[in-house]
Amino acid sequence: MEEPTPEFNFFTMFRDGFKSMTLGKTLWAIVIIKLIIMFLILRPFFFPDFLNSKFDNNQSKSDYVSEELVKSSTIDATVNK
């Protein structure tokens, strides 16, 4: 089996692949734009920081989360019987 040349590495392989793309560049641009919209614009509106707005310290946050997990697990256990 032939050894790869020293200038061959993954960076050059991807760089050359992206240079030769035509439709792929447009699709990657659409994917990146959608990710920016989802994480930078929609996330703050649909997923507000509930725990930081309701609780002051980490102990009260962890107590609330553990209580909610226990509640949901007991509800699931009674429903599945």
C-alpha positions in Angstrom: 0.0 0.0 0.0 1.3 3.4 -0.9 2.2 5.9 1.9 0.4 9.2 1.7 2.4 12.2 0.7 3.5 14.5 3.5 1.3 17.4 2.2 -1.8 15.1 2.3 -3.9 15.7 5.4 -7.5 16.0 6.3 -7.4 19.8 6.1 -6.3 19.9 2.5 -8.8 17.2 1.6 -11.7 19.1 3.0 -10.5 22.4 1.7 -10.2 21.0 -1.8 -13.6 19.3 -1.5 -15.3 22.6 -0.5 -13.5 24.5 -3.3 -14.9 22.2 -5.9 -18.5 22.2 -4.6 -21.2 24.1 -6.4 -24.6 23.1 -4.9 -22.9 22.0 -1.7 -21.8 25.5 -0.8 -25.4 26.8 -1.1 -26.7 23.9 1.1 -24.0 24.5 3.7 -24.9 28.2 3.7 -28.5 27.3 4.3 -27.6 24.9 7.1 -25.4 27.5 8.8 -28.1 30.2 8.5 -30.7 27.9 10.0 -28.4 27.0 12.9 -27.8 30.7 13.6 -31.5 31.4 13.6 -32.3 28.5 15.8 -29.6 29.1 18.5 -29.2 32.8 18.5 -32.7 34.1 17.7 -35.3 31.4 18.6 -33.7 29.8 21.7 -34.0 32.8 24.0 -37.7 33.2 23.2 -38.8 29.6 23.4 -36.4 28.3 26.1 -36.1 31.0 28.8 -33.7 30.5 31.7 -36.4 29.2 34.1 -34.1 28.2 37.0 -32.1 31.4 37.1 -35.3 33.5 37.1 -37.0 31.5 39.9 -34.0 30.6 42.2 -31.1 32.4 43.7 -28.5 29.8 44.5 -27.4 26.4 43.2 -28.8 24.5 46.1 -32.3 25.6 45.6 -32.1 24.9 41.9 -30.8 21.4 42.5 -33.5 20.7 45.1 -36.2 21.8 42.7 -34.9 19.7 39.9 -34.6 16.6 42.1 -38.1 17.1 43.4 -39.5 17.4 39.9 -37.6 14.3 38.7 -39.0 12.3 41.7 -42.5 13.5 41.0 -42.3 12.6 37.3 -40.8 9.2 38.1 -43.6 8.3 40.6 -46.3 9.5 38.1 -44.7 7.3 35.4 -44.6 4.3 37.8 -48.2 4.6 38.7 -49.4 5.1 35.1 -47.4 2.1 33.8 -48.9 -0.3 36.4 
